[in-house]
Amino acid sequence: MKQYCNTCIYSTLPTKTIQLHEKDVIFLEGDELLYSFMIVEGLVKISKITINGEEKIFDIFGPDDFIALVSMLKEDDKYIATATCLTEVKLNLLRKDDVIQAYRSNNKFKDICMSCAMTRTNLFQSQLFNSTNSDIEERILQVLKYLSTKFGKSTGDLLTLKLPFSKTTLASIVGIRRETLSRRLTSMQKDNLIEINKNIYKFNRM
């Protein structure tokens, strides 16, 4: 939210702060939706289990991001996906009643807020959708470019990303196996499409 709104009313609401560890589950798909969460520190993945029993990651959230806010604003009763900590995580918990009351407090704010929240939620999915019909290497680059906008930096046309999680997680986001990702990254380095030094990735914006 804060990347789109200079001021966000939800950051002023009363909160409870909790500290979680890597691999801790914040909520499961289908759990009763009681809280939305603002990340203070750490990374969280949002995922679902497919009918084949495989995990599909839909987004990665970091500091200042809100989790489950759109579902709460839409007044869903249950969480629509599972949220799991990728690192040590500190969260501010926002009660559903407080969020809904704030959301309804001003009609002009309601329109702006929903547009902002939906933009953030749909950004990652649009990146993946646009690359669905692309080859694997193009999909890898699209995902890395998106992640670099959140967790990396740019110098001219050069993007630099220190991958904040494992290659296994990256492979899950791209939708390929860990072994396939490693082979493709090696090939991309040989073709000078990307430079990798341990977990630091450098590549052109275009």
PyMOL CGO cylinders between C-alpha atoms (Angstrom):
from pymol import cmd
from pymol.cgo import CYLINDER

trace = [
    CYLINDER, 0.00, 0.00, 0.00, 2.63, 2.58, 0.97, 0.3, 1, 1, 1, 1, 1, 1,
    CYLINDER, 2.63, 2.58, 0.97, 4.22, 2.37, -2.48, 0.3, 1, 1, 1, 1, 1, 1,
    CYLINDER, 4.22, 2.37, -2.48, 0.97, 3.75, -3.90, 0.3, 1, 1, 1, 1, 1, 1,
    CYLINDER, 0.97, 3.75, -3.90, -0.44, 5.90, -1.07, 0.3, 1, 1, 1, 1, 1, 1,
    CYLINDER, -0.44, 5.90, -1.07, 1.55, 8.64, 0.59, 0.3, 1, 1, 1, 1, 1, 1,
    CYLINDER, 1.55, 8.64, 0.59, -0.59, 8.20, 3.68, 0.3, 1, 1, 1, 1, 1, 1,
    CYLINDER, -0.59, 8.20, 3.68, -2.53, 5.09, 4.56, 0.3, 1, 1, 1, 1, 1, 1,
    CYLINDER, -2.53, 5.09, 4.56, -5.26, 5.16, 7.17, 0.3, 1, 1, 1, 1, 1, 1,
    CYLINDER, -5.26, 5.16, 7.17, -4.63, 1.53, 8.12, 0.3, 1, 1, 1, 1, 1, 1,
    CYLINDER, -4.63, 1.53, 8.12, -1.16, 2.33, 9.40, 0.3, 1, 1, 1, 1, 1, 1,
    CYLINDER, -1.16, 2.33, 9.40, -2.80, 4.52, 12.07, 0.3, 1, 1, 1, 1, 1, 1,
    CYLINDER, -2.80, 4.52, 12.07, -5.11, 1.81, 13.41, 0.3, 1, 1, 1, 1, 1, 1,
    CYLINDER, -5.11, 1.81, 13.41, -4.46, 0.05, 16.72, 0.3, 1, 1, 1, 1, 1, 1,
    CYLINDER, -4.46, 0.05, 16.72, -2.37, -3.06, 16.18, 0.3, 1, 1, 1, 1, 1, 1,
    CYLINDER, -2.37, -3.06, 16.18, -0.90, -6.05, 17.92, 0.3, 1, 1, 1, 1, 1, 1,
    CYLINDER, -0.90, -6.05, 17.92, 2.67, -6.93, 16.94, 0.3, 1, 1, 1, 1, 1, 1,
    CYLINDER, 2.67, -6.93, 16.94, 3.82, -10.54, 16.68, 0.3, 1, 1, 1, 1, 1, 1,
    CYLINDER, 3.82, -10.54, 16.68, 7.16, -12.14, 15.80, 0.3, 1, 1, 1, 1, 1, 1,
    CYLINDER, 7.16, -12.14, 15.80, 7.24, -15.32, 13.69, 0.3, 1, 1, 1, 1, 1, 1,
    CYLINDER, 7.24, -15.32, 13.69, 9.96, -17.61, 12.40, 0.3, 1, 1, 1, 1, 1, 1,
    CYLINDER, 9.96, -17.61, 12.40, 10.91, -18.97, 8.99, 0.3, 1, 1, 1, 1, 1, 1,
    CYLINDER, 10.91, -18.97, 8.99, 8.36, -21.55, 7.75, 0.3, 1, 1, 1, 1, 1, 1,
    CYLINDER, 8.36, -21.55, 7.75, 5.75, -20.47, 10.31, 0.3, 1, 1, 1, 1, 1, 1,
    CYLINDER, 5.75, -20.47, 10.31, 2.24, -20.39, 8.81, 0.3, 1, 1, 1, 1, 1, 1,
    CYLINDER, 2.24, -20.39, 8.81, 0.41, -17.10, 9.35, 0.3, 1, 1, 1, 1, 1, 1,
    CYLINDER, 0.41, -17.10, 9.35, -2.90, -18.47, 8.09, 0.3, 1, 1, 1, 1, 1, 1,
    CYLINDER, -2.90, -18.47, 8.09, -4.15, -21.32, 5.96, 0.3, 1, 1, 1, 1, 1, 1,
    CYLINDER, -4.15, -21.32, 5.96, -6.47, -21.16, 2.97, 0.3, 1, 1, 1, 1, 1, 1,
    CYLINDER, -6.47, -21.16, 2.97, -9.98, -21.57, 4.33, 0.3, 1, 1, 1, 1, 1, 1,
    CYLINDER, -9.98, -21.57, 4.33, -9.24, -20.26, 7.82, 0.3, 1, 1, 1, 1, 1, 1,
    CYLINDER, -9.24, -20.26, 7.82, -11.68, -17.70, 9.20, 0.3, 1, 1, 1, 1, 1, 1,
    CYLINDER, -11.68, -17.70, 9.20, -10.57, -14.22, 8.16, 0.3, 1, 1, 1, 1, 1, 1,
    CYLINDER, -10.57, -14.22, 8.16, -10.11, -12.32, 11.41, 0.3, 1, 1, 1, 1, 1, 1,
    CYLINDER, -10.11, -12.32, 11.41, -7.04, -10.15, 10.74, 0.3, 1, 1, 1, 1, 1, 1,
    CYLINDER, -7.04, -10.15, 10.74, -5.16, -8.45, 7.96, 0.3, 1, 1, 1, 1, 1, 1,
    CYLINDER, -5.16, -8.45, 7.96, -1.44, -7.99, 8.47, 0.3, 1, 1, 1, 1, 1, 1,
    CYLINDER, -1.44, -7.99, 8.47, 1.14, -5.32, 7.78, 0.3, 1, 1, 1, 1, 1, 1,
    CYLINDER, 1.14, -5.32, 7.78, 4.68, -6.63, 7.44, 0.3, 1, 1, 1, 1, 1, 1,
    CYLINDER, 4.68, -6.63, 7.44, 7.17, -4.69, 9.56, 0.3, 1, 1, 1, 1, 1, 1,
    CYLINDER, 7.17, -4.69, 9.56, 10.15, -6.95, 8.87, 0.3, 1, 1, 1, 1, 1, 1,
    CYLINDER, 10.15, -6.95, 8.87, 10.77, -10.05, 6.76, 0.3, 1, 1, 1, 1, 1, 1,
    CYLINDER, 10.77, -10.05, 6.76, 9.27, -11.82, 3.75, 0.3, 1, 1, 1, 1, 1, 1,
    CYLINDER, 9.27, -11.82, 3.75, 6.02, -13.76, 3.36, 0.3, 1, 1, 1, 1, 1, 1,
    CYLINDER, 6.02, -13.76, 3.36, 4.87, -15.98, 0.50, 0.3, 1, 1, 1, 1, 1, 1,
    CYLINDER, 4.87, -15.98, 0.50, 1.23, -16.35, -0.56, 0.3, 1, 1, 1, 1, 1, 1,
    CYLINDER, 1.23, -16.35, -0.56, 0.46, -19.74, -2.04, 0.3, 1, 1, 1, 1, 1, 1,
    CYLINDER, 0.46, -19.74, -2.04, -2.08, -22.44, -2.78, 0.3, 1, 1, 1, 1, 1, 1,
    CYLINDER, -2.08, -22.44, -2.78, -1.82, -26.19, -3.18, 0.3, 1, 1, 1, 1, 1, 1,
    CYLINDER, -1.82, -26.19, -3.18, -2.92, -27.35, -6.65, 0.3, 1, 1, 1, 1, 1, 1,
    CYLINDER, -2.92, -27.35, -6.65, -5.05, -30.42, -7.30, 0.3, 1, 1, 1, 1, 1, 1,
    CYLINDER, -5.05, -30.42, -7.30, -1.80, -32.21, -8.15, 0.3, 1, 1, 1, 1, 1, 1,
    CYLINDER, -1.80, -32.21, -8.15, -0.55, -31.55, -4.64, 0.3, 1, 1, 1, 1, 1, 1,
    CYLINDER, -0.55, -31.55, -4.64, 2.05, -28.99, -5.76, 0.3, 1, 1, 1, 1, 1, 1,
    CYLINDER, 2.05, -28.99, -5.76, 2.52, -25.59, -4.19, 0.3, 1, 1, 1, 1, 1, 1,
    CYLINDER, 2.52, -25.59, -4.19, 1.87, -22.58, -6.41, 0.3, 1, 1, 1, 1, 1, 1,
    CYLINDER, 1.87, -22.58, -6.41, 3.27, -19.28, -5.14, 0.3, 1, 1, 1, 1, 1, 1,
    CYLINDER, 3.27, -19.28, -5.14, 1.19, -16.25, -6.11, 0.3, 1, 1, 1, 1, 1, 1,
    CYLINDER, 1.19, -16.25, -6.11, 3.19, -13.44, -4.57, 0.3, 1, 1, 1, 1, 1, 1,
    CYLINDER, 3.19, -13.44, -4.57, 5.99, -12.47, -2.23, 0.3, 1, 1, 1, 1, 1, 1,
    CYLINDER, 5.99, -12.47, -2.23, 5.36, -9.67, 0.27, 0.3, 1, 1, 1, 1, 1, 1,
    CYLINDER, 5.36, -9.67, 0.27, 7.92, -7.63, 2.18, 0.3, 1, 1, 1, 1, 1, 1,
    CYLINDER, 7.92, -7.63, 2.18, 8.14, -4.69, 4.61, 0.3, 1, 1, 1, 1, 1, 1,
    CYLINDER, 8.14, -4.69, 4.61, 5.22, -2.22, 4.47, 0.3, 1, 1, 1, 1, 1, 1,
    CYLINDER, 5.22, -2.22, 4.47, 3.09, -4.64, 2.42, 0.3, 1, 1, 1, 1, 1, 1,
    CYLINDER, 3.09, -4.64, 2.42, -0.36, -5.63, 3.63, 0.3, 1, 1, 1, 1, 1, 1,
    CYLINDER, -0.36, -5.63, 3.63, -1.57, -9.24, 3.61, 0.3, 1, 1, 1, 1, 1, 1,
    CYLINDER, -1.57, -9.24, 3.61, -5.24, -10.23, 3.16, 0.3, 1, 1, 1, 1, 1, 1,
    CYLINDER, -5.24, -10.23, 3.16, -6.33, -6.60, 3.00, 0.3, 1, 1, 1, 1, 1, 1,
    CYLINDER, -6.33, -6.60, 3.00, -8.23, -6.95, -0.29, 0.3, 1, 1, 1, 1, 1, 1,
    CYLINDER, -8.23, -6.95, -0.29, -10.13, -9.99, 0.98, 0.3, 1, 1, 1, 1, 1, 1,
    CYLINDER, -10.13, -9.99, 0.98, -11.02, -8.08, 4.13, 0.3, 1, 1, 1, 1, 1, 1,
    CYLINDER, -11.02, -8.08, 4.13, -12.19, -5.02, 2.20, 0.3, 1, 1, 1, 1, 1, 1,
    CYLINDER, -12.19, -5.02, 2.20, -14.34, -7.31, 0.05, 0.3, 1, 1, 1, 1, 1, 1,
    CYLINDER, -14.34, -7.31, 0.05, -15.69, -8.70, 3.35, 0.3, 1, 1, 1, 1, 1, 1,
    CYLINDER, -15.69, -8.70, 3.35, -14.71, -12.28, 2.59, 0.3, 1, 1, 1, 1, 1, 1,
    CYLINDER, -14.71, -12.28, 2.59, -15.27, -14.69, 5.45, 0.3, 1, 1, 1, 1, 1, 1,
    CYLINDER, -15.27, -14.69, 5.45, -12.21, -16.85, 4.85, 0.3, 1, 1, 1, 1, 1, 1,
    CYLINDER, -12.21, -16.85, 4.85, -8.62, -16.47, 3.66, 0.3, 1, 1, 1, 1, 1, 1,
    CYLINDER, -8.62, -16.47, 3.66, -8.35, -17.41, 0.00, 0.3, 1, 1, 1, 1, 1, 1,
    CYLINDER, -8.35, -17.41, 0.00, -4.73, -18.60, 0.15, 0.3, 1, 1, 1, 1, 1, 1,
    CYLINDER, -4.73, -18.60, 0.15, -2.03, -19.61, 2.62, 0.3, 1, 1, 1, 1, 1, 1,
    CYLINDER, -2.03, -19.61, 2.62, 0.56, -17.20, 4.01, 0.3, 1, 1, 1, 1, 1, 1,
    CYLINDER, 0.56, -17.20, 4.01, 3.92, -18.60, 5.15, 0.3, 1, 1, 1, 1, 1, 1,
    CYLINDER, 3.92, -18.60, 5.15, 7.03, -16.88, 6.49, 0.3, 1, 1, 1, 1, 1, 1,
    CYLINDER, 7.03, -16.88, 6.49, 10.09, -17.10, 4.24, 0.3, 1, 1, 1, 1, 1, 1,
    CYLINDER, 10.09, -17.10, 4.24, 12.29, -15.45, 6.87, 0.3, 1, 1, 1, 1, 1, 1,
    CYLINDER, 12.29, -15.45, 6.87, 12.02, -14.19, 10.42, 0.3, 1, 1, 1, 1, 1, 1,
    CYLINDER, 12.02, -14.19, 10.42, 8.95, -11.96, 10.26, 0.3, 1, 1, 1, 1, 1, 1,
    CYLINDER, 8.95, -11.96, 10.26, 7.46, -9.19, 12.38, 0.3, 1, 1, 1, 1, 1, 1,
    CYLINDER, 7.46, -9.19, 12.38, 3.79, -8.41, 11.72, 0.3, 1, 1, 1, 1, 1, 1,
    CYLINDER, 3.79, -8.41, 11.72, 1.26, -5.84, 12.85, 0.3, 1, 1, 1, 1, 1, 1,
    CYLINDER, 1.26, -5.84, 12.85, -2.18, -7.44, 13.17, 0.3, 1, 1, 1, 1, 1, 1,
    CYLINDER, -2.18, -7.44, 13.17, -5.20, -5.34, 12.15, 0.3, 1, 1, 1, 1, 1, 1,
    CYLINDER, -5.20, -5.34, 12.15, -8.61, -6.39, 13.43, 0.3, 1, 1, 1, 1, 1, 1,
    CYLINDER, -8.61, -6.39, 13.43, -11.32, -6.87, 10.83, 0.3, 1, 1, 1, 1, 1, 1,
    CYLINDER, -11.32, -6.87, 10.83, -13.81, -4.55, 12.55, 0.3, 1, 1, 1, 1, 1, 1,
    CYLINDER, -13.81, -4.55, 12.55, -11.25, -1.74, 12.75, 0.3, 1, 1, 1, 1, 1, 1,
    CYLINDER, -11.25, -1.74, 12.75, -10.28, -2.10, 9.08, 0.3, 1, 1, 1, 1, 1, 1,
    CYLINDER, -10.28, -2.10, 9.08, -13.87, -2.17, 7.82, 0.3, 1, 1, 1, 1, 1, 1,
    CYLINDER, -13.87, -2.17, 7.82, -14.85, 0.82, 9.94, 0.3, 1, 1, 1, 1, 1, 1,
    CYLINDER, -14.85, 0.82, 9.94, -11.90, 2.82, 8.60, 0.3, 1, 1, 1, 1, 1, 1,
    CYLINDER, -11.90, 2.82, 8.60, -12.64, 1.74, 5.05, 0.3, 1, 1, 1, 1, 1, 1,
    CYLINDER, -12.64, 1.74, 5.05, -16.27, 2.87, 5.30, 0.3, 1, 1, 1, 1, 1, 1,
    CYLINDER, -16.27, 2.87, 5.30, -15.40, 6.18, 6.93, 0.3, 1, 1, 1, 1, 1, 1,
    CYLINDER, -15.40, 6.18, 6.93, -15.08, 8.13, 3.68, 0.3, 1, 1, 1, 1, 1, 1,
    CYLINDER, -15.08, 8.13, 3.68, -16.58, 7.27, 0.27, 0.3, 1, 1, 1, 1, 1, 1,
    CYLINDER, -16.58, 7.27, 0.27, -13.79, 9.00, -1.66, 0.3, 1, 1, 1, 1, 1, 1,
    CYLINDER, -13.79, 9.00, -1.66, -11.19, 7.12, 0.36, 0.3, 1, 1, 1, 1, 1, 1,
    CYLINDER, -11.19, 7.12, 0.36, -13.00, 3.82, -0.30, 0.3, 1, 1, 1, 1, 1, 1,
    CYLINDER, -13.00, 3.82, -0.30, -12.57, 4.15, -4.08, 0.3, 1, 1, 1, 1, 1, 1,
    CYLINDER, -12.57, 4.15, -4.08, -8.92, 5.16, -3.83, 0.3, 1, 1, 1, 1, 1, 1,
    CYLINDER, -8.92, 5.16, -3.83, -8.14, 2.45, -1.29, 0.3, 1, 1, 1, 1, 1, 1,
    CYLINDER, -8.14, 2.45, -1.29, -9.67, -0.42, -3.24, 0.3, 1, 1, 1, 1, 1, 1,
    CYLINDER, -9.67, -0.42, -3.24, -7.97, 0.71, -6.44, 0.3, 1, 1, 1, 1, 1, 1,
    CYLINDER, -7.97, 0.71, -6.44, -4.63, 0.90, -4.63, 0.3, 1, 1, 1, 1, 1, 1,
    CYLINDER, -4.63, 0.90, -4.63, -5.02, -2.48, -2.95, 0.3, 1, 1, 1, 1, 1, 1,
    CYLINDER, -5.02, -2.48, -2.95, -6.15, -4.20, -6.15, 0.3, 1, 1, 1, 1, 1, 1,
    CYLINDER, -6.15, -4.20, -6.15, -3.24, -2.68, -8.11, 0.3, 1, 1, 1, 1, 1, 1,
    CYLINDER, -3.24, -2.68, -8.11, -0.75, -4.14, -5.65, 0.3, 1, 1, 1, 1, 1, 1,
    CYLINDER, -0.75, -4.14, -5.65, -2.46, -7.52, -5.64, 0.3, 1, 1, 1, 1, 1, 1,
    CYLINDER, -2.46, -7.52, -5.64, -2.76, -7.77, -9.41, 0.3, 1, 1, 1, 1, 1, 1,
    CYLINDER, -2.76, -7.77, -9.41, 0.72, -6.52, -10.28, 0.3, 1, 1, 1, 1, 1, 1,
    CYLINDER, 0.72, -6.52, -10.28, 2.51, -9.79, -9.73, 0.3, 1, 1, 1, 1, 1, 1,
    CYLINDER, 2.51, -9.79, -9.73, -0.21, -11.88, -11.37, 0.3, 1, 1, 1, 1, 1, 1,
    CYLINDER, -0.21, -11.88, -11.37, -0.19, -9.65, -14.45, 0.3, 1, 1, 1, 1, 1, 1,
    CYLINDER, -0.19, -9.65, -14.45, 3.57, -10.14, -14.71, 0.3, 1, 1, 1, 1, 1, 1,
    CYLINDER, 3.57, -10.14, -14.71, 3.12, -13.91, -14.67, 0.3, 1, 1, 1, 1, 1, 1,
    CYLINDER, 3.12, -13.91, -14.67, 0.15, -13.83, -17.04, 0.3, 1, 1, 1, 1, 1, 1,
    CYLINDER, 0.15, -13.83, -17.04, 2.06, -11.76, -19.57, 0.3, 1, 1, 1, 1, 1, 1,
    CYLINDER, 2.06, -11.76, -19.57, 4.83, -14.35, -19.57, 0.3, 1, 1, 1, 1, 1, 1,
    CYLINDER, 4.83, -14.35, -19.57, 2.62, -17.47, -19.51, 0.3, 1, 1, 1, 1, 1, 1,
    CYLINDER, 2.62, -17.47, -19.51, 3.10, -18.13, -23.21, 0.3, 1, 1, 1, 1, 1, 1,
    CYLINDER, 3.10, -18.13, -23.21, 6.77, -17.18, -23.18, 0.3, 1, 1, 1, 1, 1, 1,
    CYLINDER, 6.77, -17.18, -23.18, 9.62, -19.63, -23.05, 0.3, 1, 1, 1, 1, 1, 1,
    CYLINDER, 9.62, -19.63, -23.05, 11.08, -20.59, -19.70, 0.3, 1, 1, 1, 1, 1, 1,
    CYLINDER, 11.08, -20.59, -19.70, 14.00, -18.19, -19.86, 0.3, 1, 1, 1, 1, 1, 1,
    CYLINDER, 14.00, -18.19, -19.86, 11.68, -15.28, -20.59, 0.3, 1, 1, 1, 1, 1, 1,
    CYLINDER, 11.68, -15.28, -20.59, 9.48, -16.28, -17.66, 0.3, 1, 1, 1, 1, 1, 1,
    CYLINDER, 9.48, -16.28, -17.66, 12.51, -16.39, -15.38, 0.3, 1, 1, 1, 1, 1, 1,
    CYLINDER, 12.51, -16.39, -15.38, 13.53, -12.89, -16.47, 0.3, 1, 1, 1, 1, 1, 1,
    CYLINDER, 13.53, -12.89, -16.47, 9.99, -11.55, -16.01, 0.3, 1, 1, 1, 1, 1, 1,
    CYLINDER, 9.99, -11.55, -16.01, 9.83, -12.86, -12.46, 0.3, 1, 1, 1, 1, 1, 1,
    CYLINDER, 9.83, -12.86, -12.46, 13.30, -11.55, -11.62, 0.3, 1, 1, 1, 1, 1, 1,
    CYLINDER, 13.30, -11.55, -11.62, 12.41, -8.14, -13.04, 0.3, 1, 1, 1, 1, 1, 1,
    CYLINDER, 12.41, -8.14, -13.04, 9.28, -8.00, -10.90, 0.3, 1, 1, 1, 1, 1, 1,
    CYLINDER, 9.28, -8.00, -10.90, 11.17, -9.06, -7.79, 0.3, 1, 1, 1, 1, 1, 1,
    CYLINDER, 11.17, -9.06, -7.79, 13.83, -6.46, -8.49, 0.3, 1, 1, 1, 1, 1, 1,
    CYLINDER, 13.83, -6.46, -8.49, 11.17, -3.70, -8.37, 0.3, 1, 1, 1, 1, 1, 1,
    CYLINDER, 11.17, -3.70, -8.37, 10.36, -4.78, -4.81, 0.3, 1, 1, 1, 1, 1, 1,
    CYLINDER, 10.36, -4.78, -4.81, 13.65, -6.02, -3.42, 0.3, 1, 1, 1, 1, 1, 1,
    CYLINDER, 13.65, -6.02, -3.42, 16.38, -4.87, -5.81, 0.3, 1, 1, 1, 1, 1, 1,
    CYLINDER, 16.38, -4.87, -5.81, 17.86, -1.69, -7.24, 0.3, 1, 1, 1, 1, 1, 1,
    CYLINDER, 17.86, -1.69, -7.24, 18.48, -0.17, -10.65, 0.3, 1, 1, 1, 1, 1, 1,
    CYLINDER, 18.48, -0.17, -10.65, 21.42, 1.69, -12.16, 0.3, 1, 1, 1, 1, 1, 1,
    CYLINDER, 21.42, 1.69, -12.16, 20.43, 2.95, -15.58, 0.3, 1, 1, 1, 1, 1, 1,
    CYLINDER, 20.43, 2.95, -15.58, 19.24, -0.11, -17.48, 0.3, 1, 1, 1, 1, 1, 1,
    CYLINDER, 19.24, -0.11, -17.48, 21.00, -2.53, -15.13, 0.3, 1, 1, 1, 1, 1, 1,
    CYLINDER, 21.00, -2.53, -15.13, 18.87, -4.26, -12.49, 0.3, 1, 1, 1, 1, 1, 1,
    CYLINDER, 18.87, -4.26, -12.49, 20.49, -5.87, -9.46, 0.3, 1, 1, 1, 1, 1, 1,
    CYLINDER, 20.49, -5.87, -9.46, 18.64, -8.28, -7.21, 0.3, 1, 1, 1, 1, 1, 1,
    CYLINDER, 18.64, -8.28, -7.21, 19.96, -10.00, -4.13, 0.3, 1, 1, 1, 1, 1, 1,
    CYLINDER, 19.96, -10.00, -4.13, 17.56, -12.92, -4.09, 0.3, 1, 1, 1, 1, 1, 1,
    CYLINDER, 17.56, -12.92, -4.09, 15.98, -12.83, -0.62, 0.3, 1, 1, 1, 1, 1, 1,
    CYLINDER, 15.98, -12.83, -0.62, 14.98, -16.50, -0.61, 0.3, 1, 1, 1, 1, 1, 1,
    CYLINDER, 14.98, -16.50, -0.61, 16.06, -19.87, -1.99, 0.3, 1, 1, 1, 1, 1, 1,
    CYLINDER, 16.06, -19.87, -1.99, 16.21, -20.96, -5.61, 0.3, 1, 1, 1, 1, 1, 1,
    CYLINDER, 16.21, -20.96, -5.61, 13.59, -23.57, -4.74, 0.3, 1, 1, 1, 1, 1, 1,
    CYLINDER, 13.59, -23.57, -4.74, 11.17, -20.75, -3.94, 0.3, 1, 1, 1, 1, 1, 1,
    CYLINDER, 11.17, -20.75, -3.94, 12.14, -18.92, -7.14, 0.3, 1, 1, 1, 1, 1, 1,
    CYLINDER, 12.14, -18.92, -7.14, 11.49, -22.07, -9.15, 0.3, 1, 1, 1, 1, 1, 1,
    CYLINDER, 11.49, -22.07, -9.15, 8.05, -22.40, -7.57, 0.3, 1, 1, 1, 1, 1, 1,
    CYLINDER, 8.05, -22.40, -7.57, 7.19, -18.82, -8.50, 0.3, 1, 1, 1, 1, 1, 1,
    CYLINDER, 7.19, -18.82, -8.50, 8.27, -19.36, -12.11, 0.3, 1, 1, 1, 1, 1, 1,
    CYLINDER, 8.27, -19.36, -12.11, 6.38, -22.66, -12.18, 0.3, 1, 1, 1, 1, 1, 1,
    CYLINDER, 6.38, -22.66, -12.18, 9.28, -25.01, -12.95, 0.3, 1, 1, 1, 1, 1, 1,
    CYLINDER, 9.28, -25.01, -12.95, 11.37, -27.54, -11.05, 0.3, 1, 1, 1, 1, 1, 1,
    CYLINDER, 11.37, -27.54, -11.05, 14.45, -26.52, -9.09, 0.3, 1, 1, 1, 1, 1, 1,
    CYLINDER, 14.45, -26.52, -9.09, 16.70, -28.56, -11.40, 0.3, 1, 1, 1, 1, 1, 1,
    CYLINDER, 16.70, -28.56, -11.40, 15.20, -26.92, -14.50, 0.3, 1, 1, 1, 1, 1, 1,
    CYLINDER, 15.20, -26.92, -14.50, 15.79, -23.49, -13.02, 0.3, 1, 1, 1, 1, 1, 1,
    CYLINDER, 15.79, -23.49, -13.02, 19.46, -24.26, -12.37, 0.3, 1, 1, 1, 1, 1, 1,
    CYLINDER, 19.46, -24.26, -12.37, 20.01, -25.52, -15.93, 0.3, 1, 1, 1, 1, 1, 1,
    CYLINDER, 20.01, -25.52, -15.93, 18.30, -22.50, -17.45, 0.3, 1, 1, 1, 1, 1, 1,
    CYLINDER, 18.30, -22.50, -17.45, 20.19, -20.02, -15.30, 0.3, 1, 1, 1, 1, 1, 1,
    CYLINDER, 20.19, -20.02, -15.30, 23.46, -21.64, -16.36, 0.3, 1, 1, 1, 1, 1, 1,
    CYLINDER, 23.46, -21.64, -16.36, 22.42, -21.37, -20.00, 0.3, 1, 1, 1, 1, 1, 1,
    CYLINDER, 22.42, -21.37, -20.00, 21.36, -17.74, -19.54, 0.3, 1, 1, 1, 1, 1, 1,
    CYLINDER, 21.36, -17.74, -19.54, 24.74, -16.89, -18.04, 0.3, 1, 1, 1, 1, 1, 1,
    CYLINDER, 24.74, -16.89, -18.04, 26.54, -18.46, -21.01, 0.3, 1, 1, 1, 1, 1, 1,
    CYLINDER, 26.54, -18.46, -21.01, 24.38, -16.36, -23.34, 0.3, 1, 1, 1, 1, 1, 1,
    CYLINDER, 24.38, -16.36, -23.34, 25.19, -13.22, -21.31, 0.3, 1, 1, 1, 1, 1, 1,
    CYLINDER, 25.19, -13.22, -21.31, 21.51, -12.66, -20.49, 0.3, 1, 1, 1, 1, 1, 1,
    CYLINDER, 21.51, -12.66, -20.49, 22.21, -12.57, -16.79, 0.3, 1, 1, 1, 1, 1, 1,
    CYLINDER, 22.21, -12.57, -16.79, 25.12, -12.39, -14.39, 0.3, 1, 1, 1, 1, 1, 1,
    CYLINDER, 25.12, -12.39, -14.39, 24.94, -14.41, -11.17, 0.3, 1, 1, 1, 1, 1, 1,
    CYLINDER, 24.94, -14.41, -11.17, 27.36, -14.24, -8.27, 0.3, 1, 1, 1, 1, 1, 1,
    CYLINDER, 27.36, -14.24, -8.27, 26.09, -16.47, -5.46, 0.3, 1, 1, 1, 1, 1, 1,
    CYLINDER, 26.09, -16.47, -5.46, 22.60, -15.07, -4.81, 0.3, 1, 1, 1, 1, 1, 1,
    CYLINDER, 22.60, -15.07, -4.81, 23.12, -11.71, -6.57, 0.3, 1, 1, 1, 1, 1, 1,
    CYLINDER, 23.12, -11.71, -6.57, 21.51, -11.43, -10.01, 0.3, 1, 1, 1, 1, 1, 1,
    CYLINDER, 21.51, -11.43, -10.01, 22.30, -8.68, -12.53, 0.3, 1, 1, 1, 1, 1, 1,
    CYLINDER, 22.30, -8.68, -12.53, 20.47, -8.24, -15.83, 0.3, 1, 1, 1, 1, 1, 1,
    CYLINDER, 20.47, -8.24, -15.83, 19.22, -5.56, -18.21, 0.3, 1, 1, 1, 1, 1, 1,
    CYLINDER, 19.22, -5.56, -18.21, 15.85, -3.89, -17.77, 0.3, 1, 1, 1, 1, 1, 1,
    CYLINDER, 15.85, -3.89, -17.77, 14.86, -4.61, -21.38, 0.3, 1, 1, 1, 1, 1, 1,
]
cmd.load_cgo(trace, "trace")
